[in-house]
Amino acid sequence: MIEKLKQFQALGSIAVMPDFFVDRIIRIESAEKLLAALDEKARNGGGSIRGVPTTDIRGGNAVNVAYALAKFGAKVSLFTAANEIGAAMIRQSFSQFGESTTLRILPGRHGCTTSFEFPHNDYKVNVMVSDVGDNEQFGPNRLSSQEDLSILKNADAVMVVNWASNKKGTELAEHVFKSSPSAMHFIDPADIATRKEEFRDALFKLAEMTDCLSMNENECGQLAQALGLEAPLGSTYGSDDVKAAARKIAESVGVTTDLHTRIGSAWSNGREVEFVHAVRVEPKILTGAGDVWDAADIIGYLAGLEPLERLMFSNAAASLFVREASGEPPTMNKVFELIERVR
């Protein structure tokens, strides 16, 4: 596996789109304590709740995936929208990667997210409150120039992420997938709770031109409900449940499915299925972990890794990310070191 990854050389870039958010991460002891503090302040006419750790970072699924890919050493083309301040933040973040990254930043209003991270049962969760900005209307017209179409035509892979925040997500995916006939086509929808039936219908429309659907357990449950399947993952689940969920989704929509969960990840083409346990770690950050997983996953596909190898690589990359509070994805060499240890 490691040798395949070391030998992998991209001919074109990996094109990623379309969302950019500025994320504020707020870590709290418990949701109940926060609600109690809010109620107390409200009864007293308002005021400040102090001593709550917060971190502001660059965010959005597309920007996070693109940044993680660049950190792994891949060639990346990022398509997104931001105002002048947001665009400056993106350019500053990606400046370290030089000419290996192409930034196609359209003028617009980027999104803003407040992410609450707190313990729930025996694990940590993140619950996000978002203003999606112009990410909501990022359609085919935003990628119509000759330069844009040339990038898509020559791309090794095209990734459409955070479909759920984009009301034109289906049209965007159809446009960019048709414009990149030689590329691998990858979708990660993000939280589809309010649009699950619409996403189900979009998948049926896009199935023939989509190579991989990537989801977490929440998104899997929402899509399963829209498909009329039994809830595949309950409040407690094991590896067999994750494998069954991935297989059922892949079989139902006709798209190879990668499912990443807190206990591990699975791949299925609707017939075969594979599972790899997560690398156990005490998480310091959760927001962005799925984006790092997706970045490693697409590199694994392009490098020709077998499903088990690719899942192991993606799990290791996500594990290294969550164990550091900085929000910085790991380098490829760091992932290699961890894989050698866990083997």
C-alpha positions as CSV (number, residue, x, y, z in Angstrom):
1,M,0.0,0.0,0.0
2,I,2.6,2.5,1.0
3,E,4.7,1.8,-2.1
4,K,1.7,2.4,-4.3
5,L,1.0,5.7,-2.6
6,K,4.7,6.7,-2.9
7,Q,4.7,5.9,-6.6
8,F,1.5,7.6,-7.4
9,Q,1.9,10.6,-9.7
10,A,-1.1,12.7,-10.7
11,L,-1.3,13.7,-14.3
12,G,-4.1,16.2,-13.8
13,S,-5.4,17.9,-10.7
14,I,-8.2,16.8,-8.3
15,A,-10.9,19.4,-8.8
16,V,-13.0,20.1,-5.6
17,M,-16.1,22.3,-5.2
18,P,-17.9,24.4,-4.1
19,D,-18.2,25.5,-0.5
20,F,-16.1,27.8,1.8
21,F,-17.1,28.6,5.4
22,V,-15.3,30.4,8.2
23,D,-15.7,28.0,11.1
24,R,-15.9,29.0,14.8
25,I,-15.4,25.9,16.9
26,I,-16.9,26.1,20.5
27,R,-16.0,23.3,22.9
28,I,-18.4,22.8,25.7
29,E,-18.6,20.3,28.6
30,S,-22.1,19.3,27.8
31,A,-25.2,20.5,25.8
32,E,-27.2,20.5,29.1
33,K,-24.8,22.8,30.8
34,L,-24.8,25.3,27.9
35,L,-28.6,25.3,27.7
36,A,-28.8,25.8,31.5
37,A,-26.3,28.7,31.2
38,L,-28.3,30.3,28.4
39,D,-31.5,30.0,30.3
40,E,-30.0,31.6,33.4
41,K,-28.6,34.5,31.4
42,A,-31.9,35.0,29.7
43,R,-33.8,35.1,33.0
44,N,-31.3,37.7,34.2
45,G,-31.8,39.9,31.2
46,G,-28.8,38.7,29.2
47,G,-25.0,38.8,29.6
48,S,-21.8,36.9,28.8
49,I,-21.0,33.3,29.3
50,R,-17.2,33.4,29.8
51,G,-14.5,30.8,29.8
52,V,-15.7,28.8,26.8
53,P,-12.8,27.8,24.5
54,T,-13.3,28.9,20.9
55,T,-11.2,28.5,17.8
56,D,-11.7,30.2,14.4
57,I,-10.5,28.2,11.4
58,R,-10.8,28.1,7.6
59,G,-13.7,25.7,6.8
60,G,-16.2,24.3,4.4
61,N,-16.1,20.8,3.0
62,A,-14.6,21.8,-0.3
63,V,-11.8,24.0,1.1
64,N,-11.0,21.5,3.8
65,V,-10.8,18.6,1.3
66,A,-8.7,20.7,-1.1
67,Y,-6.3,21.8,1.7
68,A,-5.9,18.2,3.0
69,L,-5.2,17.0,-0.6
70,A,-2.6,19.7,-1.0
71,K,-1.1,18.7,2.3
72,F,-0.8,15.1,1.1
73,G,1.1,16.5,-2.0
74,A,-1.6,16.3,-4.6
75,K,-2.3,18.7,-7.3
76,V,-5.6,20.5,-6.5
77,S,-8.0,22.9,-8.3
78,L,-10.4,24.5,-5.9
79,F,-13.7,26.2,-7.1
80,T,-15.5,28.3,-4.5
81,A,-16.9,31.7,-3.7
82,A,-15.8,34.2,-1.0
83,N,-15.7,37.9,-0.2
84,E,-12.4,39.8,-0.2
85,I,-11.6,38.8,3.4
86,G,-12.5,35.2,2.8
87,A,-10.5,35.0,-0.4
88,A,-7.5,36.5,1.3
89,M,-7.8,33.8,4.0
90,I,-8.0,31.0,1.4
91,R,-5.0,32.4,-0.5
92,Q,-2.9,32.7,2.6
93,S,-3.7,29.2,3.7
94,F,-2.8,27.7,0.3
95,S,0.2,29.9,-0.4
96,Q,2.5,27.3,1.1
97,F,1.7,24.8,-1.7
98,G,2.8,27.1,-4.6
99,E,1.9,26.1,-8.2
100,S,0.5,22.7,-7.2
101,T,-2.8,24.4,-6.3
102,T,-5.1,26.4,-8.5
103,L,-7.6,28.7,-6.8
104,R,-10.8,29.7,-8.7
105,I,-12.4,32.0,-6.1
106,L,-15.5,33.8,-7.4
107,P,-16.7,36.9,-5.7
108,G,-19.6,36.3,-3.3
109,R,-20.6,35.7,0.3
110,H,-18.9,32.8,1.9
111,G,-20.6,30.8,4.6
112,C,-20.2,31.0,8.4
113,T,-20.5,28.1,10.8
114,T,-20.5,27.8,14.5
115,S,-19.7,24.2,15.5
116,F,-20.4,23.0,19.1
117,E,-18.3,20.1,20.1
118,F,-19.3,18.2,23.2
119,P,-19.5,14.6,24.8
120,H,-22.6,12.6,24.0
121,N,-23.0,9.2,25.5
122,D,-19.6,7.5,25.2
123,Y,-18.2,9.7,22.4
124,K,-17.9,13.3,21.2
125,V,-20.1,14.9,18.6
126,N,-20.2,18.2,16.7
127,V,-23.4,20.0,16.0
128,M,-23.2,22.9,13.6
129,V,-25.2,26.1,13.1
130,S,-24.6,27.6,9.6
131,D,-25.3,30.5,7.4
132,V,-24.5,29.0,4.0
133,G,-24.1,32.3,2.1
134,D,-23.7,32.1,-1.6
135,N,-22.8,28.4,-1.4
136,E,-26.5,27.9,-1.6
137,Q,-26.7,29.0,-5.3
138,F,-23.4,27.6,-6.7
139,G,-24.6,26.3,-10.0
140,P,-23.1,25.4,-13.4
141,N,-22.9,29.1,-14.4
142,R,-20.1,29.5,-11.8
143,L,-17.8,27.1,-13.8
144,S,-18.4,28.0,-17.4
145,S,-15.3,29.8,-18.6
146,Q,-12.9,28.1,-21.0
147,E,-10.2,27.9,-18.3
148,D,-12.7,26.2,-15.9
149,L,-13.8,23.7,-18.6
150,S,-10.1,23.0,-19.4
151,I,-9.4,22.2,-15.8
152,L,-12.3,19.9,-15.6
153,K,-11.5,18.2,-18.9
154,N,-7.9,17.4,-17.7
155,A,-8.7,16.5,-14.1
156,D,-7.9,13.1,-12.6
157,A,-10.9,13.4,-10.3
158,V,-13.8,15.8,-9.6
159,M,-15.3,16.0,-6.1
160,V,-18.6,17.7,-5.4
161,V,-19.0,18.0,-1.7
162,N,-21.6,19.6,0.6
163,W,-24.5,19.0,-1.8
164,A,-26.9,19.6,1.0
165,S,-26.0,23.3,1.3
166,N,-26.3,24.0,-2.4
167,K,-29.8,24.2,-3.9
168,K,-28.1,23.8,-7.3
169,G,-26.0,20.9,-6.3
170,T,-27.5,18.4,-8.6
171,E,-27.1,20.7,-11.6
172,L,-23.6,21.4,-10.6
173,A,-22.6,17.8,-10.3
174,E,-24.2,16.9,-13.6
175,H,-22.4,19.8,-15.4
176,V,-18.9,19.1,-14.0
177,F,-19.2,15.3,-14.3
178,K,-20.2,15.6,-18.0
179,S,-17.4,18.1,-18.5
180,S,-14.8,15.7,-17.1
181,P,-15.4,12.4,-18.9
182,S,-12.0,10.9,-18.1
183,A,-12.1,11.8,-14.3
184,M,-13.2,9.9,-11.3
185,H,-16.5,11.4,-10.0
186,F,-17.0,11.7,-6.2
187,I,-19.9,13.0,-4.1
188,D,-20.1,13.6,-0.4
189,P,-23.5,15.2,0.4
190,A,-23.0,16.4,4.0
191,D,-26.1,16.6,6.3
192,I,-29.1,15.9,4.0
193,A,-31.7,15.7,6.9
194,T,-33.9,18.5,5.3
195,R,-33.4,17.3,1.7
196,K,-33.1,13.5,1.9
197,E,-35.7,12.7,-0.6
198,E,-34.3,15.3,-3.0
199,F,-30.8,13.8,-2.6
200,R,-32.2,10.3,-3.2
201,D,-33.7,11.5,-6.5
202,A,-30.5,13.3,-7.4
203,L,-28.5,10.1,-6.9
204,F,-30.7,8.1,-9.2
205,K,-30.2,10.9,-11.9
206,L,-26.4,11.0,-11.4
207,A,-25.8,7.3,-10.7
208,E,-24.4,6.5,-14.2
209,M,-21.8,9.2,-14.0
210,T,-20.9,8.9,-10.3
211,D,-18.0,6.6,-9.2
212,C,-18.2,7.0,-5.5
213,L,-20.7,8.2,-2.8
214,S,-19.0,9.0,0.5
215,M,-21.1,9.4,3.7
216,N,-21.0,9.3,7.5
217,E,-23.4,7.4,9.7
218,N,-25.8,10.4,10.0
219,E,-26.1,10.9,6.2
220,C,-26.4,7.1,5.7
221,G,-29.3,7.0,8.0
222,Q,-31.1,9.9,6.3
223,L,-30.6,8.4,2.9
224,A,-31.7,4.9,4.0
225,Q,-34.9,6.5,5.3
226,A,-35.5,8.2,2.0
227,L,-34.9,4.9,0.2
228,G,-37.4,3.1,2.5
229,L,-34.8,0.9,4.0
230,E,-34.7,-0.2,7.7
231,A,-32.6,2.1,9.8
232,P,-29.2,0.5,9.2
233,L,-27.3,2.1,12.1
234,G,-29.0,2.6,15.5
235,S,-27.7,4.3,18.6
236,T,-25.3,1.4,19.1
237,Y,-23.9,-0.5,16.2
238,G,-21.0,-2.8,15.2
239,S,-18.9,-3.6,12.2
240,D,-21.5,-5.9,10.7
241,D,-24.1,-3.2,10.8
242,V,-21.7,-0.7,9.1
243,K,-21.0,-3.3,6.4
244,A,-24.7,-4.1,5.9
245,A,-25.5,-0.4,5.6
246,A,-22.8,0.3,3.0
247,R,-24.0,-2.7,0.9
248,K,-27.7,-1.8,1.1
249,I,-27.1,1.8,0.1
250,A,-24.8,0.8,-2.8
251,E,-27.2,-1.8,-4.0
252,S,-30.2,0.6,-3.8
253,V,-28.7,3.6,-5.6
254,G,-26.3,1.8,-8.0
255,V,-23.3,3.7,-6.8
256,T,-20.2,2.4,-5.0
257,T,-20.5,3.6,-1.4
258,D,-17.8,4.5,1.1
259,L,-19.2,4.8,4.7
260,H,-17.1,6.3,7.4
261,T,-18.3,6.1,11.1
262,R,-16.8,6.6,14.5
263,I,-16.0,2.8,14.8
264,G,-14.6,2.3,11.3
265,S,-15.3,2.5,7.6
266,A,-16.8,0.3,5.0
267,W,-16.8,0.0,1.2
268,S,-19.3,-1.7,-1.0
269,N,-20.2,-2.0,-4.6
270,G,-23.6,-3.5,-3.8
271,R,-22.3,-7.1,-3.9
272,E,-18.9,-7.2,-2.1
273,V,-18.2,-5.3,1.1
274,E,-15.1,-4.5,3.2
275,F,-14.7,-3.0,6.7
276,V,-11.7,-1.6,8.6
277,H,-11.8,-0.6,12.2
278,A,-11.0,3.0,13.1
279,V,-7.7,3.8,14.8
280,R,-8.6,4.4,18.5
281,V,-7.6,7.9,19.7
282,E,-8.9,10.5,22.1
283,P,-10.3,13.2,19.7
284,K,-9.3,16.8,20.2
285,I,-11.2,18.1,17.2
286,L,-14.1,16.7,15.2
287,T,-15.0,19.4,12.7
288,G,-13.2,18.6,9.4
289,A,-12.4,14.9,10.1
290,G,-14.7,13.7,7.4
291,D,-13.0,16.0,4.9
292,V,-9.6,14.6,5.7
293,W,-11.0,11.1,5.3
294,D,-12.5,12.0,1.9
295,A,-9.1,13.5,0.7
296,A,-7.3,10.3,1.7
297,D,-10.0,8.2,0.1
298,I,-9.8,9.8,-3.3
299,I,-6.0,9.6,-3.3
300,G,-6.4,5.9,-2.5
301,Y,-8.7,5.4,-5.5
302,L,-6.3,7.2,-7.8
303,A,-3.3,5.3,-6.5
304,G,-5.0,2.0,-7.3
305,L,-5.3,0.8,-3.7
306,E,-7.5,-2.1,-2.9
307,P,-10.6,-1.3,-0.8
308,L,-9.1,-2.6,2.5
309,E,-5.9,-0.7,1.9
310,R,-7.8,2.5,1.0
311,L,-10.0,2.3,4.1
312,M,-7.0,1.7,6.3
313,F,-5.2,4.7,4.7
314,S,-8.2,7.0,5.1
315,N,-8.9,5.9,8.7
316,A,-5.2,6.6,9.6
317,A,-5.3,10.0,8.1
318,A,-8.5,11.0,9.9
319,S,-7.1,9.6,13.1
320,L,-4.1,11.8,12.9
321,F,-6.3,14.8,12.2
322,V,-8.6,14.4,15.2
323,R,-5.9,13.8,17.8
324,E,-4.5,17.4,17.3
325,A,-6.6,20.4,18.3
326,S,-4.9,22.6,15.6
327,G,-7.2,21.5,12.8
328,E,-4.2,20.8,10.6
329,P,-4.3,17.7,8.3
330,P,-1.3,15.3,8.5
331,T,1.4,15.0,5.8
332,M,1.6,11.8,3.8
333,N,4.7,10.7,5.7
334,K,2.9,11.0,9.0
335,V,0.2,8.7,7.7
336,F,2.8,6.2,6.6
337,E,4.4,6.2,10.0
338,L,1.0,5.5,11.7
339,I,0.1,2.7,9.3
340,E,3.4,1.0,10.0
341,R,2.7,1.2,13.7
342,V,-0.9,0.0,13.7
343,R,0.0,-2.9,11.3
